[in-house]
């Protein structure tokens, strides 16, 4: 083969190997982590890295372990799903879950006469939930009303269980302190009334609530942030305070009335805010069901809104984000009708950290050998050419002519 052919072969070898090795690319952000799920309306991370999630329509509590959705449910509970806001709803894990294994869920049931909202506690034995016990029961007094069930659960830094309960489309119940409907409730882990609740002998913590499905605490100051769906306008984000009256149904949105606590943010047209999770430094992330997006909420040190921005559109109108949770890896996780996504807050703007797809060690070895051979060929040919040029500038000694002729013949055979 002619020397030019060898050079060409070497260059082609290097270029082919380069094309086989993918360059560093940016991961998408958010990332779909688990797909093919059945309406994971609420989910939580266990201390050992598993994920428990509720299937709204089936009554199944499911387990994801080591990246695999286990085929056998953790538990299956009876639920009423006659309305699109009913079913197996909120979930919370006991602060001492690592030792007691307690899992709490909110569900709607029908007893033949009325719908009820129940908080049921189960005990985790491995990947199985056993010994279900109902620790809370609220009755919907209007059998024909299927909406505004609420149902979100969250343990606070005070180790008390907080529950959002809607007003079941009975608006005046939200202002009735003798009813648990239309309220933010605070209870002990066994469902009893804490002795330091704002209303003695009552689970009511705050009232005037229409229908919410999302709340979380700022662990640095204990503030409770709640999302709430409005009627045809004025979806709200509220800072919940003990004995706070949030106005419904007497007013919606900013009431400009000192008897009521105004929201820190409102949305018109409505977006139906859902799950919300504290991230860090006054930063929260919340979902929109109607608006179909994940959003960042930034609060000032005074608790007022500094900014609200959309992070990513997800799903379609009226088919968006359900729950939002801060993961143990400090990423934001959120669920939709059919999946769970992760969002890396370290890489905002729709792109994640750069990564290279997996490359086999055999491919790398082949490439290194090919590059080494190619470099050697180019090196030898380069110095042969330099030697020829040097020889062409000097008289050829008769005694060397035979050796040179032999060398040239050998080169021509290459």
C-alpha positions, -999 to +999 in steps of 0.1 A: +000+000+000+013+035-009+023+058+020-006+082+012-030+053+016-016+045+050-020+081+061-055+081+048-063+048+067-049+063+099-070+094+097-101+075+088-095+052+119-093+081+142-124+098+127-145+066+129-136+060+165-144+096+174-179+092+158-185+061+179-178+079+211-207+103+219-198+137+231-210+151+264-246+161+262-271+179+285-297+157+302-333+169+300-346+185+332-372+175+345-365+138+339-392+111+337-381+086+363-410+062+365-436+057+338-467+036+333-481+045+368-518+046+376-527+080+390-500+084+417-518+112+434-495+113+464-461+097+472-434+097+499-398+085+502-390+061+531-357+065+550-343+034+533-349+048+498-381+032+487-411+052+473-446+046+485-474+060+464-512+060+463-532+050+433-562+073+435-588+051+417-578+016+427-572+020+464-537+004+460-507+017+479-477+007+457-439+003+464-410+013+442-378-004+454-344-003+438-360+014+408-386-014+403-423-010+408-432-041+429-461-061+414-478-068+447-494-037+464-483-026+498-520-026+507-554-023+490-580-002+507-617+003+499-624+037+484-653+056+469-644+070+434-678+083+422-663+118+418-630+128+401-617+142+434-625+111+455-604+080+461-572+072+478-557+107+483-530+120+506-501+101+522-477+108+551-451+088+569-447+089+606-416+109+618-405+077+635-413+055+604-378+039+606-388+023+639-426+021+640-434+017+602-465+039+604-480+050+571-510+074+570-534+078+541-565+099+534-594+082+515-630+087+507-655+059+514-693+055+511-713+038+538-745+035+518-759+069+530-730+093+532-695+098+519-668+100+545-632+112+546-610+089+566-574+090+578-562+054+580-529+043+596-512+011+585-481-006+598-453-014+573-440-050+576-414-051+549-433-042+517-467-050+532-490-027+551-509-044+579-533-036+607-552-007+592-568+016+618-590+046+612-578+075+633-600+102+618-635+104+602-653+134+587-688+131+572-699+148+540-734+159+550-746+161+514-747+127+496-750+143+462-718+164+466-687+146+451-662+175+450-640+195+474-627+166+494-592+179+501-573+151+516-536+161+517-516+150+547-483+164+561-464+159+594-450+192+608-417+199+625-438+197+657-445+160+649-482+167+646-502+154+616-518+182+595-547+175+571-565+196+545-602+189+544-624+205+518-659+218+525-676+192+503-694+219+483-711+230+515-696+264+515-708+276+550-691+246+567-658+264+561-668+291+586-684+267+610-659+260+638-679+230+650-673+212+617-640+197+605-649+205+569-633+234+551-604+234+575-567+228+581-567+202+609-539+194+634-539+161+653-517+138+672-503+107+654-531+086+669-558+111+658-565+127+691-565+164+697-532+180+708-535+199+741-519+230+725-543+233+696-556+268+691-592+258+699-594+237+730-608+202+723-609+208+686-588+195+657-593+229+639-561+247+632-573+272+606-606+277+587-623+294+558-607+268+534-624+260+502-605+230+488-568+224+489-544+196+480-509+207+488-489+220+518-454+220+532-434+235+560-403+257+559-381+238+584-361+270+592-390+289+607-419+264+609-441+284+584-468+263+568-475+271+531-508+259+515-522+258+480-559+262+475-582+260+445-605+289+439-639+289+421-637+305+387-610+328+398-585+335+427-566+303+432-545+309+463-512+303+480-515+309+518-493+311+548-513+292+574-514+305+610-532+292+640-568+304+642-564+320+608-597+326+589-590+325+551-623+340+541-642+313+521-670+317+512-673+353+524-645+364+502-621+349+477-586+361+469-574+392+486-603+403+509-589+437+522-607+428+555-587+425+587-610+397+598-594+374+571-559+364+563-551+374+527-532+350+504-496+358+495-504+349+458-535+346+437-541+332+402-567+343+377-575+325+354-573+295+377-544+271+374-555+247+403-523+246+424-516+212+438-486+197+457-460+221+470-426+213+485-400+235+503-366+233+487-342+258+504-337+294+513-374+305+510-378+286+477-407+263+470-419+243+440-456+237+433-476+220+407-506+231+386-533+206+376-552+229+352-522+250+343-502+217+337-468+229+349-441+229+376-434+263+391-409+279+414-421+302+442-395+324+459-403+342+491-386+371+507-374+369+543-407+387+553-427+359+538-440+379+508-436+368+472-404+377+455-411+358+423-431+330+407-418+314+375-428+284+354-401+257+354-416+234+328-449+226+312-460+191+320-490+173+306-521+190+292-547+214+305-566+198+334-542+169+333-510+183+349-491+179+382-504+161+413-479+159+442-446+176+447-419+162+471-383+171+480-363+139+476-335+126+498-310+137+470-324+173+473-340+170+439-377+180+434-399+150+425-434+154+412-461+131+399-486+133+370-514+110+360-490+083+347-455+090+360-430+105+385-404+130+374-373+145+390-361+181+387-325+190+395-326+224+411-288+228+406-293+230+368-323+253+361-335+264+327-346+230+313-312+213+311-295+190+335-258+183+342-238+170+312-233+133+309-219+108+284-238+076+277-222+043+288-193+032+266-181-004+268-145-011+279-139-032+248-149-003+226-125+020+245-097-005+243-102-010+205-102+028+200-070+033+220-052+005+201-064+019+167-053+054+176-019+041+187-013+021+155-024+050+134-001+074+152+028+050+148+022+048+110+020+086+106+052+089+128+072+064+107+061+079+074+068+114+086+104+106+094+109+085+063+099+115+042+123+138+062+151+113+056+144+112+019+145+150+017+178+150+036+193+124+013+181+142-018+202+173-008+235+153-004+256+134-030+249+097-030+280+076-022+285+047-046+288+024-017+253+033-004+235+031-037+228-006-034+214-002+001+192+027-009+178+008-038+170-021-016+152+002+009+132+019-018+121-015-032+109-025+003+090+008+007+073+003-027+061-031-016+043-014+013 
